[in-house]
Amino acid sequence: MYGAILGDIAGSRFEFSRPKGFDPKSEPLFSGRSFFTDDTVMTVATKYAVLKSLPYAKAYNLFGRKYPGVGYGVLFKQWLDSRSEKGYNSYGNGSAMRVSFIGQYFDTMEEVAAEAEKSAMCTHSHPEGVKAAVATAACVYMGRKGYSKKEIQSYVQKTFHYRLSRPLCLRRPFSRFDVSSMGTMPVALRCFLESDSWEDCIRNVFSIRCDTDTVGCIAGGIADAYYHGTGQDEEKLLRRYLIRPVDLGKVDTFLYDWAVMEVERGKDLS
């Protein structure tokens, strides 16, 4: 899950613009201009829902209202304002970016798929929105369990019918900003499949024009599970970006506290 959060933060500053002379292979992953977005907030909210045994809609409402103004889409903001718990038929990529903890936590593929579907249905109830959530959680689960990239790719193509054979080098000339799950998932999965480490996966995300923070979150969560870590100083980075100052010299640690919250003893998070 840390890989998803850090992928979001790393991608946050390149979503709409890139500096002159930008080089995806040498650009620092993090800087003073990096920040967490709605992807991180909802990723932690999913963990909160699972560990507190709450409906996903309640957790998303709670976290969404506690952390406003972090990049929510128009429809999701309307959903928050209405305090709804019903889906609005979205096929955006928001259902996929928040499910890494589900793939990390649950013990069988059946549980992972069922929980990912539930997490999507309260907002992204369109079949494509549900499919993206289930596919992402499944990839995290398979990476965690030691499946090969070939096995992961084959499973995703056969089960979810995403076309993954087209490499990034052929996608880059035609890439564009796309927040749909259909446009996001093949790119995120290729960024992972063509990587040799978590960092390399995120640099692949940097190399292609896309919804960078969300692709970084999805691909980063899968890569974290597959490579069994990010290779970054996770504790330092999470403290730096998730703890925020508030009034009267106090700090808000709620998001950070739940991001690093230890899971129930005995759960297999290998």
N, C-alpha and C positions, 0 to 999 in steps of 0.2 A: 504493500500500500504506500509506503514511503516513496517508492519510485514513481507512483502516479502523482502524488503531491509535488514532488520535486520536478517532475516533467512539466506539470502545469506552471510552476513558478519559473522554470527555465524558459519556457515558451512564451511567457506573458508579454515580454517586451518586443516580440517580433511579429505579433499578430497582424498589425496593420502597416508597419514600416520597418526598414532595416537601415543601419548606418552606412555611409559611403564606404566602399571597400570591404563590405561584409564578407567574411570567409567562414562558412559553417564549420570548417575543420579546426579553426584556431580561435574563434570567438569565445570569450569566457562564458561558461554556462550560466553564471549568476553574477549580478552586479547590484549596485545601489538602486537601479531602476527596475529591478525584478520585484514581483509582487504575487501574492496568491489571488486567484480569481474564484468565480462561482464553482469551478471544477473542484478545487480543494475543499470548499465549504460543503458541497454536496457529497464528496467522497467521505469526509469525516462524519457527515450526517448519516450516511449509510451504516458506518461502523456503530454509531450511537444507537441507531434503530435496532441493529442486530444484538448488541450487547445489553440493551435495555428492554428487549422484547417488545418494542413499540411498532405500530404500523409505520411503514416508510413515509407515508404522506404526513403523518404528525411530525416526524423528525425533520423532513424537508421544510415544512412550514416553520418549525421552531428555528432552525438554523438560517433559513432564508430571511426571516424577519430580524434575527439577531445580527446578521451580516448583510445589510442592504448595500446596493451600489457597488457590487463586485463583478458586474458583467452579465447579469441574468438576461435571458432573451425576453422579448416583449410578452409572449404568451405565458411564460413562466412567471413573470412579474404580475400579470393579471391573475394567474392562478393563486399566487401568494396573497394578493390583495383581497381575493374573494374567500380566502381561508378554505378553499375547496379540498376535497380528498378524492376527486374524480378526475380521470384522465381527460385530456383535451385533444386527443388524436394527433399528437405531434410525432413526426418522424425525424426530428432533429437529433443531433449527436449527444444531447444532454443525458440521455438514458445510459449511454455507454461509458461516459467519463467517470461515473460515480460508483461503479460496481466492483472495483478491484478487491475490496475487503471481502465481498461475497465469495469470490473465487479463492481467496486465501483462507477463509475461515471454515467453510463447510466441507464435510468429509467425503461426499460422493458427488458424482457428476449430476445425478438426479436432484439432489438438494440444491446444488449450485444453480442449475437451470430453473428450478421452481422459484427460488428466492430472487434471482435476477429478473425473472418475469414479473413477480410481484412488485419489485422495486420500480420497474418501468411503468406498469399499468396505471399507477396513480397519477401520472403526468403524460408519459409518452406511450399512449395506448394504441397508436397506429402499429400495424404488424411490423413495419420496418424499424420502428423505435424499440419494440420489444425484442426483435431479432438481434439488434445491435448490442443491447444490454446482455442478452444471454450469450452471444458469441464472445464478447469481451471477458465476461466472468469465466467462461469455459476455457479460454486461452490462458488466463491467469492460473486456473486450476491445473491445467495440463502442464504448464511450465513448472509450477510448484512440485508436481508429481514426477517430474523427470522425463516427460515425453520429448521426443526429438522435434526439431523444427519441421522436418518433413512430415511427421505424424500430425503435428498441430495444423500445418497448412492443409493437409489432406482432409482432416476432420472438418475444418472450417469450410472448405470448398464443397464437400459433399453434404454437410448438414445445413449450412446457411447460404450456400450458393453465391458467395462472394468470389469474384474473379481476382485471383492473387498472382497469376503467372507474369503479369506485366511488371518489369523491374522499374525502380525509381528513375533510372537514366532515361527511360522512355516516357515517364510521367512528367518529369520536370518541365520540359518545354511547353506543356499544355496545362500545367497545374494552375489552380485558382482557389480563392477563398470559398469554401463550401461548408456550411454548417449542417447539412443533411447527413443522416446516418449512412445513406447509400454512398455519398461522396467521401465521407470521412473514413469509414472502416477499412476499405482496401488500402488507402494510403497509410493509415496507422499500422496495419498489419505488415505491409511491405517494409516500413521503417524498422520494425522489429526483426523481420525475417532476414534482412540484409545486414544486420548488426553483428558485432562480435563482443559487445559489452553493453551495459546500460548507457554509458556515456556515448558510445558510438551510435546507439539507437536514437538518442536525443539529437545528436549532430545530424543524423539522417533527417530528422524532423526539421531541423534548421535549414536543410538544403533544398526544401521544396516549399513552394508557396501553398499555404493551407491555413486552416484555423489552428495556429501553432500551439496555443496553450492546451487546447482540447486534444489534438493529436498527440502532443507530448504527454498528456495525462493518460490517455488510453495506451499508447505504445509503451510509455514508461512503466506503467503498472504491470504489463505483460513481461517486459524485459526484466524488471526487478524480480518477479517470480521465477523466471527461467534462469537467470544468472545468479540467483540467490543473493541479491543485494545490489546496491547502486555503485559501490566503490567510492562514495562520497562520505564526508563527515556529516552524516544524517542528523545527528543530535544538534550539532552546531547550526546547521542550515535551518532546521525546523524551528529552533528557538529564535533565530534571526528574523525569519519571515512570518511566523505565525503568532508571535507574541506582540501585541499592539499597545501603544500608550493610550491611556484615556484621561479623563479630567482629573485634576488635583494630584498629578504625579503618580497615579495608579496605572497598572497595566492589566490588559485583558488577556488571560491565559486559557480561556475556555476552549478555544479551537485547538490550541496546542495540547492541552491536557487530554482531550479526547483523541487527538491524532496519535499520541504516544501511549495511550491507555493499554495496559497489559490485558491480554485476553484470558479467558477462563483457563485455569491450569489443566493440562492434559490435552488441550487441543493440538493437533498436528499442524504446525505452521512451517514445516520443512519445505 
